[in-house]
Amino acid sequence: MSKTVQSCCCSTKEKTQKEKYDEIANVIELYKGKDGSLIQVLHLAQEIYGYLPLELQKFISQRMSIPLSKISGVISFYSFFSTAPRGKHTIRVCMGTACYVRGGKSIVEKLKEILGVEIGGTTEDGKFTFEIARCIGACGLAPAVMIDDVVYKQVNVNKLESILSKY
Ligand code: FES
């Protein structure tokens, strides 16, 4: 019988560091030794902890008996893994061809100015992580910006402040 791990996101109480590590240790026990288990464990660890700092990578390495270099390699290969704390919301500016030629670059520049961070960075207040994307499927109404799951189409630099004010 296969076991599944469920992590609950509805609790309003912030877990302590120890509770998070205990939860991750349980995940490791369930997945250890199974095919493809490292990716699963890293996914769940990121869900529980929020990101994958070096200390946590070492913990996973020891518990799973997998070299730290292999774990770091997997984390850096997949863009959905993050080694730094992420903002509450993720802004992705599309820099695919259609968006790029219709002003994507100036949107990126303006967002850098408004948010005060470079691409890949998180604002000081922890509200936004700023990234670029390769095409988010709205080419006909380019340029597009995605914030979490919401796609904003035909964006221009003058609309950015009002879009961000919704968050
Ligand atoms: S290139 Fe931007 S949505 Fe496709």
Backbone and ligand atoms as CSV (ligand in chain L), in Angstrom:
chain,resi,resn,atom,element,x,y,z
A,1,MET,N,N,0.844,-1.190,0.000
A,1,MET,CA,C,0.000,0.000,0.000
A,1,MET,C,C,0.884,1.246,0.000
A,2,SER,N,N,0.588,2.179,-0.873
A,2,SER,CA,C,1.443,3.367,-0.891
A,2,SER,C,C,0.871,4.453,0.007
A,3,LYS,N,N,1.765,5.113,0.683
A,3,LYS,CA,C,1.348,6.189,1.576
A,3,LYS,C,C,1.468,7.511,0.844
A,4,THR,N,N,0.653,8.437,1.188
A,4,THR,CA,C,0.786,9.773,0.601
A,4,THR,C,C,1.028,10.770,1.723
A,5,VAL,N,N,1.697,11.837,1.362
A,5,VAL,CA,C,1.966,12.880,2.346
A,5,VAL,C,C,1.096,14.066,1.995
A,6,GLN,N,N,0.407,14.554,2.989
A,6,GLN,CA,C,-0.404,15.740,2.739
A,6,GLN,C,C,0.082,16.848,3.643
A,7,SER,N,N,0.335,17.990,3.051
A,7,SER,CA,C,0.692,19.119,3.903
A,7,SER,C,C,-0.463,20.100,3.846
A,8,CYS,N,N,-0.849,20.557,4.988
A,8,CYS,CA,C,-1.999,21.432,5.072
A,8,CYS,C,C,-1.559,22.887,5.024
A,9,CYS,N,N,-2.205,23.661,4.148
A,9,CYS,CA,C,-1.814,25.054,4.030
A,9,CYS,C,C,-2.874,25.961,4.655
A,10,CYS,N,N,-3.901,25.358,5.315
A,10,CYS,CA,C,-4.989,26.191,5.803
A,10,CYS,C,C,-4.726,26.717,7.210
A,11,SER,N,N,-3.713,26.200,7.869
A,11,SER,CA,C,-3.454,26.660,9.224
A,11,SER,C,C,-2.916,28.090,9.210
A,12,THR,N,N,-3.401,28.900,10.120
A,12,THR,CA,C,-2.940,30.284,10.160
A,12,THR,C,C,-1.718,30.405,11.074
A,13,LYS,N,N,-1.475,29.380,11.899
A,13,LYS,CA,C,-0.361,29.449,12.831
A,13,LYS,C,C,0.942,29.112,12.092
A,14,GLU,N,N,1.905,29.999,12.200
A,14,GLU,CA,C,3.206,29.772,11.556
A,14,GLU,C,C,3.942,28.661,12.297
A,15,LYS,N,N,4.431,27.660,11.537
A,15,LYS,CA,C,5.143,26.548,12.171
A,15,LYS,C,C,6.520,26.997,12.638
A,16,THR,N,N,7.011,26.367,13.710
A,16,THR,CA,C,8.361,26.676,14.159
A,16,THR,C,C,9.343,25.962,13.233
A,17,GLN,N,N,10.605,26.392,13.327
A,17,GLN,CA,C,11.672,25.767,12.534
A,17,GLN,C,C,11.720,24.265,12.817
A,18,LYS,N,N,11.602,23.895,14.118
A,18,LYS,CA,C,11.689,22.490,14.494
A,18,LYS,C,C,10.516,21.691,13.905
A,19,GLU,N,N,9.338,22.272,13.966
A,19,GLU,CA,C,8.166,21.587,13.396
A,19,GLU,C,C,8.338,21.357,11.900
A,20,LYS,N,N,8.913,22.348,11.223
A,20,LYS,CA,C,9.134,22.205,9.778
A,20,LYS,C,C,10.140,21.085,9.498
A,21,TYR,N,N,11.241,21.079,10.259
A,21,TYR,CA,C,12.255,20.035,10.055
A,21,TYR,C,C,11.683,18.648,10.388
A,22,ASP,N,N,10.865,18.562,11.447
A,22,ASP,CA,C,10.246,17.271,11.800
A,22,ASP,C,C,9.359,16.782,10.661
A,23,GLU,N,N,8.613,17.713,10.090
A,23,GLU,CA,C,7.709,17.353,8.997
A,23,GLU,C,C,8.508,16.872,7.782
A,24,ILE,N,N,9.615,17.561,7.517
A,24,ILE,CA,C,10.463,17.173,6.378
A,24,ILE,C,C,11.105,15.807,6.643
A,25,ALA,N,N,11.495,15.558,7.916
A,25,ALA,CA,C,12.073,14.249,8.267
A,25,ALA,C,C,11.055,13.141,8.000
A,26,ASN,N,N,9.786,13.395,8.296
A,26,ASN,CA,C,8.731,12.403,8.033
A,26,ASN,C,C,8.586,12.148,6.538
A,27,VAL,N,N,8.650,13.230,5.764
A,27,VAL,CA,C,8.560,13.103,4.297
A,27,VAL,C,C,9.699,12.223,3.801
A,28,ILE,N,N,10.902,12.480,4.302
A,28,ILE,CA,C,12.074,11.716,3.861
A,28,ILE,C,C,11.890,10.237,4.182
A,29,GLU,N,N,11.392,9.937,5.378
A,29,GLU,CA,C,11.171,8.535,5.764
A,29,GLU,C,C,10.229,7.829,4.791
A,30,LEU,N,N,9.221,8.566,4.333
A,30,LEU,CA,C,8.246,7.963,3.421
A,30,LEU,C,C,8.802,7.721,2.022
A,31,TYR,N,N,9.689,8.620,1.591
A,31,TYR,CA,C,10.150,8.547,0.198
A,31,TYR,C,C,11.526,7.905,0.013
A,32,LYS,N,N,12.285,7.842,1.101
A,32,LYS,CA,C,13.657,7.342,1.040
A,32,LYS,C,C,13.775,6.024,0.269
A,33,GLY,N,N,14.734,5.963,-0.637
A,33,GLY,CA,C,15.009,4.715,-1.345
A,33,GLY,C,C,14.108,4.444,-2.535
A,34,LYS,N,N,13.071,5.264,-2.736
A,34,LYS,CA,C,12.183,5.031,-3.889
A,34,LYS,C,C,12.705,5.775,-5.118
A,35,ASP,N,N,12.367,5.267,-6.301
A,35,ASP,CA,C,12.806,5.910,-7.542
A,35,ASP,C,C,12.287,7.342,-7.625
A,36,GLY,N,N,13.139,8.253,-8.031
A,36,GLY,CA,C,12.721,9.649,-8.206
A,36,GLY,C,C,12.358,10.343,-6.911
A,37,SER,N,N,12.756,9.757,-5.795
A,37,SER,CA,C,12.316,10.308,-4.508
A,37,SER,C,C,12.929,11.671,-4.188
A,38,LEU,N,N,14.122,11.928,-4.703
A,38,LEU,CA,C,14.781,13.197,-4.344
A,38,LEU,C,C,13.943,14.398,-4.792
A,39,ILE,N,N,13.453,14.357,-6.020
A,39,ILE,CA,C,12.660,15.490,-6.532
A,39,ILE,C,C,11.398,15.660,-5.683
A,40,GLN,N,N,10.762,14.541,-5.373
A,40,GLN,CA,C,9.539,14.594,-4.549
A,40,GLN,C,C,9.840,15.210,-3.193
A,41,VAL,N,N,10.915,14.752,-2.589
A,41,VAL,CA,C,11.284,15.258,-1.261
A,41,VAL,C,C,11.597,16.750,-1.336
A,42,LEU,N,N,12.328,17.158,-2.363
A,42,LEU,CA,C,12.678,18.583,-2.486
A,42,LEU,C,C,11.429,19.440,-2.685
A,43,HIS,N,N,10.501,18.945,-3.478
A,43,HIS,CA,C,9.243,19.660,-3.689
A,43,HIS,C,C,8.517,19.868,-2.374
A,44,LEU,N,N,8.350,18.770,-1.650
A,44,LEU,CA,C,7.595,18.843,-0.397
A,44,LEU,C,C,8.347,19.665,0.643
A,45,ALA,N,N,9.676,19.538,0.653
A,45,ALA,CA,C,10.471,20.318,1.610
A,45,ALA,C,C,10.306,21.808,1.313
A,46,GLN,N,N,10.279,22.158,0.029
A,46,GLN,CA,C,10.114,23.574,-0.324
A,46,GLN,C,C,8.709,24.059,0.054
A,47,GLU,N,N,7.738,23.184,-0.105
A,47,GLU,CA,C,6.366,23.541,0.265
A,47,GLU,C,C,6.278,23.789,1.778
A,48,ILE,N,N,6.948,22.958,2.540
A,48,ILE,CA,C,6.892,23.061,4.001
A,48,ILE,C,C,7.733,24.239,4.492
A,49,TYR,N,N,8.941,24.370,3.966
A,49,TYR,CA,C,9.885,25.367,4.493
A,49,TYR,C,C,9.790,26.712,3.763
A,50,GLY,N,N,9.297,26.686,2.540
A,50,GLY,CA,C,9.182,27.928,1.764
A,50,GLY,C,C,10.284,28.073,0.732
A,51,TYR,N,N,11.471,27.537,1.030
A,51,TYR,CA,C,12.598,27.557,0.106
A,51,TYR,C,C,13.613,26.526,0.600
A,52,LEU,N,N,14.733,26.391,-0.106
A,52,LEU,CA,C,15.674,25.313,0.227
A,52,LEU,C,C,17.065,25.867,0.561
A,53,PRO,N,N,17.231,26.413,1.768
A,53,PRO,CA,C,18.552,26.946,2.131
A,53,PRO,C,C,19.584,25.829,2.285
A,54,LEU,N,N,20.855,26.207,2.321
A,54,LEU,CA,C,21.934,25.224,2.392
A,54,LEU,C,C,21.795,24.286,3.601
A,55,GLU,N,N,21.429,24.838,4.756
A,55,GLU,CA,C,21.268,24.012,5.964
A,55,GLU,C,C,20.266,22.886,5.729
A,56,LEU,N,N,19.176,23.240,5.070
A,56,LEU,CA,C,18.135,22.240,4.801
A,56,LEU,C,C,18.630,21.220,3.765
A,57,GLN,N,N,19.400,21.691,2.793
A,57,GLN,CA,C,19.973,20.767,1.801
A,57,GLN,C,C,20.889,19.757,2.494
A,58,LYS,N,N,21.663,20.233,3.480
A,58,LYS,CA,C,22.569,19.330,4.216
A,58,LYS,C,C,21.765,18.295,5.005
A,59,PHE,N,N,20.685,18.747,5.616
A,59,PHE,CA,C,19.805,17.871,6.386
A,59,PHE,C,C,19.251,16.759,5.481
A,60,ILE,N,N,18.766,17.161,4.301
A,60,ILE,CA,C,18.205,16.190,3.357
A,60,ILE,C,C,19.301,15.232,2.879
A,61,SER,N,N,20.477,15.790,2.614
A,61,SER,CA,C,21.609,14.987,2.165
A,61,SER,C,C,21.943,13.890,3.182
A,62,GLN,N,N,22.028,14.271,4.457
A,62,GLN,CA,C,22.354,13.289,5.507
A,62,GLN,C,C,21.267,12.243,5.640
A,63,ARG,N,N,20.045,12.708,5.733
A,63,ARG,CA,C,18.936,11.773,5.962
A,63,ARG,C,C,18.708,10.818,4.795
A,64,MET,N,N,18.984,11.279,3.583
A,64,MET,CA,C,18.741,10.420,2.417
A,64,MET,C,C,20.003,9.719,1.938
A,65,SER,N,N,21.125,10.016,2.590
A,65,SER,CA,C,22.418,9.458,2.171
A,65,SER,C,C,22.697,9.740,0.697
A,66,ILE,N,N,22.440,10.993,0.319
A,66,ILE,CA,C,22.717,11.443,-1.052
A,66,ILE,C,C,23.720,12.585,-0.940
A,67,PRO,N,N,24.786,12.597,-1.766
A,67,PRO,CA,C,25.780,13.681,-1.649
A,67,PRO,C,C,25.147,15.060,-1.821
A,68,LEU,N,N,25.642,16.002,-1.009
A,68,LEU,CA,C,25.131,17.374,-1.068
A,68,LEU,C,C,25.279,17.956,-2.474
A,69,SER,N,N,26.382,17.597,-3.155
A,69,SER,CA,C,26.619,18.139,-4.497
A,69,SER,C,C,25.511,17.714,-5.467
A,70,LYS,N,N,24.990,16.498,-5.278
A,70,LYS,CA,C,23.915,16.025,-6.159
A,70,LYS,C,C,22.634,16.814,-5.864
A,71,ILE,N,N,22.372,17.040,-4.597
A,71,ILE,CA,C,21.164,17.777,-4.210
A,71,ILE,C,C,21.236,19.218,-4.733
A,72,SER,N,N,22.375,19.860,-4.545
A,72,SER,CA,C,22.539,21.241,-5.030
A,72,SER,C,C,22.401,21.289,-6.548
A,73,GLY,N,N,22.923,20.268,-7.220
A,73,GLY,CA,C,22.838,20.216,-8.684
A,73,GLY,C,C,21.399,20.139,-9.158
A,74,VAL,N,N,20.599,19.310,-8.499
A,74,VAL,CA,C,19.186,19.174,-8.879
A,74,VAL,C,C,18.459,20.495,-8.631
A,75,ILE,N,N,18.739,21.120,-7.499
A,75,ILE,CA,C,18.064,22.387,-7.156
A,75,ILE,C,C,18.407,23.478,-8.163
A,76,SER,N,N,19.668,23.541,-8.568
A,76,SER,CA,C,20.018,24.611,-9.506
A,76,SER,C,C,19.544,24.310,-10.934
A,77,PHE,N,N,19.297,23.027,-11.236
A,77,PHE,CA,C,18.834,22.675,-12.579
A,77,PHE,C,C,17.380,23.090,-12.807
A,78,TYR,N,N,16.544,22.884,-11.813
A,78,TYR,CA,C,15.113,23.174,-11.973
A,78,TYR,C,C,14.783,24.563,-11.438
A,79,SER,N,N,14.160,25.385,-12.310
A,79,SER,CA,C,13.902,26.771,-11.917
A,79,SER,C,C,12.853,26.891,-10.821
A,80,PHE,N,N,12.030,25.851,-10.624
A,80,PHE,CA,C,10.998,25.979,-9.591
A,80,PHE,C,C,11.537,25.780,-8.177
A,81,PHE,N,N,12.796,25.388,-8.055
A,81,PHE,CA,C,13.381,25.318,-6.715
A,81,PHE,C,C,14.077,26.631,-6.405
A,82,SER,N,N,13.943,27.069,-5.154
A,82,SER,CA,C,14.550,28.336,-4.769
A,82,SER,C,C,15.391,28.161,-3.506
A,83,THR,N,N,16.565,28.769,-3.495
A,83,THR,CA,C,17.434,28.656,-2.320
A,83,THR,C,C,17.355,29.910,-1.445
A,84,ALA,N,N,16.511,30.856,-1.843
A,84,ALA,CA,C,16.342,32.078,-1.046
A,84,ALA,C,C,14.858,32.259,-0.752
A,85,PRO,N,N,14.526,32.961,0.336
A,85,PRO,CA,C,13.110,33.148,0.644
A,85,PRO,C,C,12.388,33.840,-0.503
A,86,ARG,N,N,11.179,33.421,-0.766
A,86,ARG,CA,C,10.413,34.019,-1.850
A,86,ARG,C,C,9.379,34.990,-1.297
A,87,GLY,N,N,8.966,35.917,-2.179
A,87,GLY,CA,C,7.946,36.871,-1.778
A,87,GLY,C,C,6.578,36.205,-1.711
A,88,LYS,N,N,5.640,36.919,-1.114
A,88,LYS,CA,C,4.279,36.395,-0.994
A,88,LYS,C,C,3.658,36.204,-2.393
A,89,HIS,N,N,3.979,37.103,-3.302
A,89,HIS,CA,C,3.477,37.020,-4.679
A,89,HIS,C,C,4.652,36.938,-5.650
A,90,THR,N,N,4.442,36.227,-6.764
A,90,THR,CA,C,5.482,36.141,-7.789
A,90,THR,C,C,5.037,36.897,-9.033
A,91,ILE,N,N,5.858,37.860,-9.452
A,91,ILE,CA,C,5.588,38.604,-10.683
A,91,ILE,C,C,6.475,38.020,-11.766
A,92,ARG,N,N,5.862,37.621,-12.884
A,92,ARG,CA,C,6.657,37.122,-14.011
A,92,ARG,C,C,6.356,37.981,-15.230
A,93,VAL,N,N,7.371,38.645,-15.730
A,93,VAL,CA,C,7.199,39.444,-16.940
A,93,VAL,C,C,7.586,38.562,-18.111
A,94,CYS,N,N,6.705,38.459,-19.095
A,94,CYS,CA,C,7.004,37.617,-20.246
A,94,CYS,C,C,8.039,38.313,-21.131
A,95,MET,N,N,9.073,37.570,-21.457
A,95,MET,CA,C,10.099,38.079,-22.364
A,95,MET,C,C,10.211,37.156,-23.569
A,96,GLY,N,N,9.107,36.478,-23.889
A,96,GLY,CA,C,9.037,35.706,-25.119
A,96,GLY,C,C,9.058,36.694,-26.282
A,97,THR,N,N,9.213,36.211,-27.501
A,97,THR,CA,C,9.403,37.111,-28.650
A,97,THR,C,C,8.309,38.168,-28.788
A,98,ALA,N,N,7.039,37.739,-28.759
A,98,ALA,CA,C,5.931,38.693,-28.962
A,98,ALA,C,C,5.951,39.786,-27.894
A,99,CYS,N,N,6.152,39.398,-26.675
A,99,CYS,CA,C,6.147,40.375,-25.574
A,99,CYS,C,C,7.397,41.253,-25.628
A,100,TYR,N,N,8.489,40.648,-25.974
A,100,TYR,CA,C,9.747,41.409,-26.032
A,100,TYR,C,C,9.632,42.550,-27.043
A,101,VAL,N,N,9.133,42.221,-28.259
A,101,VAL,CA,C,9.078,43.257,-29.305
A,101,VAL,C,C,7.999,44.305,-29.023
A,102,ARG,N,N,7.041,43.980,-28.174
A,102,ARG,CA,C,5.986,44.965,-27.874
A,102,ARG,C,C,6.181,45.662,-26.519
A,103,GLY,N,N,7.393,45.674,-26.042
A,103,GLY,CA,C,7.651,46.501,-24.851
A,103,GLY,C,C,7.984,45.763,-23.569
A,104,GLY,N,N,8.184,44.454,-23.649
A,104,GLY,CA,C,8.511,43.683,-22.445
A,104,GLY,C,C,9.720,44.229,-21.702
A,105,LYS,N,N,10.707,44.673,-22.485
A,105,LYS,CA,C,11.948,45.147,-21.851
A,105,LYS,C,C,11.685,46.399,-21.004
A,106,SER,N,N,10.872,47.324,-21.519
A,106,SER,CA,C,10.631,48.538,-20.730
A,106,SER,C,C,9.796,48.220,-19.490
A,107,ILE,N,N,8.975,47.179,-19.556
A,107,ILE,CA,C,8.215,46.764,-18.365
A,107,ILE,C,C,9.179,46.226,-17.308
A,108,VAL,N,N,10.131,45.432,-17.773
A,108,VAL,CA,C,11.130,44.896,-16.841
A,108,VAL,C,C,11.883,46.045,-16.167
A,109,GLU,N,N,12.316,47.021,-16.962
A,109,GLU,CA,C,13.082,48.146,-16.401
A,109,GLU,C,C,12.256,48.933,-15.393
A,110,LYS,N,N,10.993,49.185,-15.737
A,110,LYS,CA,C,10.129,49.955,-14.848
A,110,LYS,C,C,9.861,49.187,-13.545
A,111,LEU,N,N,9.676,47.876,-13.657
A,111,LEU,CA,C,9.431,47.081,-12.450
A,111,LEU,C,C,10.656,47.051,-11.544
A,112,LYS,N,N,11.831,47.006,-12.151
A,112,LYS,CA,C,13.067,47.051,-11.344
A,112,LYS,C,C,13.065,48.325,-10.514
A,113,GLU,N,N,12.665,49.421,-11.169
A,113,GLU,CA,C,12.649,50.727,-10.507
A,113,GLU,C,C,11.586,50.764,-9.390
A,114,ILE,N,N,10.382,50.294,-9.696
A,114,ILE,CA,C,9.295,50.342,-8.698
A,114,ILE,C,C,9.597,49.415,-7.516
A,115,LEU,N,N,10.040,48.198,-7.827
A,115,LEU,CA,C,10.237,47.201,-6.769
A,115,LEU,C,C,11.569,47.359,-6.046
A,116,GLY,N,N,12.523,47.987,-6.723
A,116,GLY,CA,C,13.844,48.159,-6.112
A,116,GLY,C,C,14.634,46.867,-6.060
A,117,VAL,N,N,14.358,45.927,-6.952
A,117,VAL,CA,C,15.118,44.671,-6.995
A,117,VAL,C,C,15.462,44.308,-8.443
A,118,GLU,N,N,16.461,43.471,-8.579
A,118,GLU,CA,C,16.830,42.954,-9.899
A,118,GLU,C,C,15.999,41.705,-10.182
A,119,ILE,N,N,16.092,41.200,-11.411
A,119,ILE,CA,C,15.389,39.961,-11.774
A,119,ILE,C,C,15.871,38.841,-10.850
A,120,GLY,N,N,14.928,38.080,-10.319
A,120,GLY,CA,C,15.281,36.992,-9.399
A,120,GLY,C,C,15.228,37.437,-7.950
A,121,GLY,N,N,15.085,38.737,-7.743
A,121,GLY,CA,C,15.100,39.261,-6.374
A,121,GLY,C,C,13.722,39.296,-5.731
A,122,THR,N,N,13.746,39.502,-4.425
A,122,THR,CA,C,12.520,39.617,-3.634
A,122,THR,C,C,12.539,40.963,-2.934
A,123,THR,N,N,11.405,41.652,-2.932
A,123,THR,CA,C,11.362,42.987,-2.326
A,123,THR,C,C,11.636,42.901,-0.824
A,124,GLU,N,N,12.117,43.996,-0.284
A,124,GLU,CA,C,12.505,44.036,1.122
A,124,GLU,C,C,11.361,43.686,2.061
A,125,ASP,N,N,10.150,44.081,1.687
A,125,ASP,CA,C,8.998,43.781,2.551
A,125,ASP,C,C,8.481,42.347,2.360
A,126,GLY,N,N,9.153,41.570,1.499
A,126,GLY,CA,C,8.770,40.171,1.299
A,126,GLY,C,C,7.477,40.008,0.508
A,127,LYS,N,N,7.048,41.063,-0.146
A,127,LYS,CA,C,5.759,40.994,-0.845
A,127,LYS,C,C,5.868,40.361,-2.242
A,128,PHE,N,N,6.903,40.738,-2.989
A,128,PHE,CA,C,7.009,40.262,-4.373
A,128,PHE,C,C,8.371,39.634,-4.680
A,129,THR,N,N,8.325,38.525,-5.436
A,129,THR,CA,C,9.533,38.000,-6.074
A,129,THR,C,C,9.375,38.302,-7.558
A,130,PHE,N,N,10.445,38.816,-8.160
A,130,PHE,CA,C,10.389,39.329,-9.524
A,130,PHE,C,C,11.171,38.409,-10.461
A,131,GLU,N,N,10.469,37.853,-11.457
A,131,GLU,CA,C,11.124,36.923,-12.382
A,131,GLU,C,C,10.718,37.238,-13.816
A,132,ILE,N,N,11.405,36.632,-14.764
A,132,ILE,CA,C,10.940,36.736,-16.142
A,132,ILE,C,C,10.487,35.348,-16.607
A,133,ALA,N,N,9.612,35.348,-17.614
A,133,ALA,CA,C,9.095,34.084,-18.132
A,133,ALA,C,C,9.339,34.050,-19.628
A,134,ARG,N,N,9.158,32.871,-20.215
A,134,ARG,CA,C,9.453,32.706,-21.638
A,134,ARG,C,C,8.243,32.737,-22.536
A,135,CYS,N,N,7.100,32.867,-22.248
A,135,CYS,CA,C,5.859,32.882,-23.030
A,135,CYS,C,C,4.828,32.258,-22.121
A,136,ILE,N,N,3.826,33.039,-21.839
A,136,ILE,CA,C,2.810,32.541,-20.916
A,136,ILE,C,C,1.480,32.332,-21.629
A,137,GLY,N,N,1.576,32.213,-22.966
A,137,GLY,CA,C,0.403,31.842,-23.746
A,137,GLY,C,C,-0.569,32.971,-24.025
A,138,ALA,N,N,-0.103,34.204,-23.980
A,138,ALA,CA,C,-0.999,35.330,-24.259
A,138,ALA,C,C,-0.381,36.217,-25.339
A,139,CYS,N,N,0.330,35.600,-26.275
A,139,CYS,CA,C,1.091,36.347,-27.290
A,139,CYS,C,C,0.227,37.339,-28.073
A,140,GLY,N,N,-1.028,36.969,-28.354
A,140,GLY,CA,C,-1.919,37.830,-29.133
A,140,GLY,C,C,-2.195,39.153,-28.441
A,141,LEU,N,N,-2.065,39.169,-27.125
A,141,LEU,CA,C,-2.327,40.393,-26.362
A,141,LEU,C,C,-1.078,40.810,-25.585
A,142,ALA,N,N,0.044,40.683,-26.259
A,142,ALA,CA,C,1.327,41.040,-25.645
A,142,ALA,C,C,1.439,42.565,-25.494
A,143,PRO,N,N,2.235,43.040,-24.573
A,143,PRO,CA,C,3.054,42.279,-23.621
A,143,PRO,C,C,2.248,41.835,-22.399
A,144,ALA,N,N,2.644,40.701,-21.873
A,144,ALA,CA,C,1.907,40.112,-20.758
A,144,ALA,C,C,2.764,40.011,-19.496
A,145,VAL,N,N,2.082,40.160,-18.388
A,145,VAL,CA,C,2.726,40.024,-17.073
A,145,VAL,C,C,1.838,39.101,-16.259
A,146,MET,N,N,2.456,38.211,-15.520
A,146,MET,CA,C,1.681,37.282,-14.703
A,146,MET,C,C,2.013,37.532,-13.239
A,147,ILE,N,N,0.994,37.670,-12.417
A,147,ILE,CA,C,1.235,37.781,-10.977
A,147,ILE,C,C,0.494,36.616,-10.333
A,148,ASP,N,N,1.243,35.738,-9.705
A,148,ASP,CA,C,0.723,34.450,-9.213
A,148,ASP,C,C,0.016,33.750,-10.389
A,149,ASP,N,N,-1.301,33.527,-10.300
A,149,ASP,CA,C,-1.988,32.824,-11.393
A,149,ASP,C,C,-2.730,33.766,-12.332
A,150,VAL,N,N,-2.618,35.051,-12.119
A,150,VAL,CA,C,-3.395,36.004,-12.928
A,150,VAL,C,C,-2.522,36.591,-14.039
A,151,VAL,N,N,-3.063,36.537,-15.276
A,151,VAL,CA,C,-2.314,37.086,-16.411
A,151,VAL,C,C,-2.865,38.471,-16.756
A,152,TYR,N,N,-1.999,39.460,-16.813
A,152,TYR,CA,C,-2.370,40.814,-17.235
A,152,TYR,C,C,-1.870,40.990,-18.659
A,153,LYS,N,N,-2.820,41.367,-19.559
A,153,LYS,CA,C,-2.469,41.471,-20.972
A,153,LYS,C,C,-2.365,42.927,-21.407
A,154,GLN,N,N,-1.681,43.147,-22.521
A,154,GLN,CA,C,-1.468,44.488,-23.082
A,154,GLN,C,C,-1.042,45.476,-21.990
A,155,VAL,N,N,-0.098,45.053,-21.227
A,155,VAL,CA,C,0.400,45.889,-20.129
A,155,VAL,C,C,1.320,46.964,-20.696
A,156,ASN,N,N,1.275,48.148,-20.111
A,156,ASN,CA,C,2.307,49.134,-20.440
A,156,ASN,C,C,2.823,49.718,-19.140
A,157,VAL,N,N,3.915,50.432,-19.215
A,157,VAL,CA,C,4.564,50.901,-17.981
A,157,VAL,C,C,3.638,51.761,-17.121
A,158,ASN,N,N,2.694,52.451,-17.746
A,158,ASN,CA,C,1.792,53.313,-16.973
A,158,ASN,C,C,0.758,52.528,-16.164
A,159,LYS,N,N,0.546,51.269,-16.534
A,159,LYS,CA,C,-0.456,50.468,-15.813
A,159,LYS,C,C,0.139,49.750,-14.598
A,160,LEU,N,N,1.465,49.716,-14.525
A,160,LEU,CA,C,2.100,48.858,-13.512
A,160,LEU,C,C,1.753,49.225,-12.076
A,161,GLU,N,N,1.805,50.517,-11.752
A,161,GLU,CA,C,1.532,50.931,-10.363
A,161,GLU,C,C,0.127,50.478,-9.948
A,162,SER,N,N,-0.840,50.672,-10.841
A,162,SER,CA,C,-2.212,50.316,-10.449
A,162,SER,C,C,-2.377,48.797,-10.362
A,163,ILE,N,N,-1.671,48.047,-11.192
A,163,ILE,CA,C,-1.748,46.576,-11.082
A,163,ILE,C,C,-1.166,46.138,-9.737
A,164,LEU,N,N,-0.003,46.694,-9.404
A,164,LEU,CA,C,0.658,46.282,-8.154
A,164,LEU,C,C,-0.133,46.700,-6.925
A,165,SER,N,N,-0.875,47.789,-7.031
A,165,SER,CA,C,-1.608,48.279,-5.857
A,165,SER,C,C,-2.718,47.301,-5.430
A,166,LYS,N,N,-3.058,46.363,-6.316
A,166,LYS,CA,C,-4.079,45.365,-5.948
A,166,LYS,C,C,-3.538,44.334,-4.963
A,167,TYR,N,N,-2.232,44.313,-4.769
A,167,TYR,CA,C,-1.632,43.249,-3.939
A,167,TYR,C,C,-1.147,43.774,-2.596
L,1,FES,S1,S,5.567,35.748,-25.899
L,1,FES,FE1,FE,4.658,36.642,-24.161
L,1,FES,S2,S,2.831,35.578,-23.967
L,1,FES,FE2,FE,3.821,34.587,-25.588
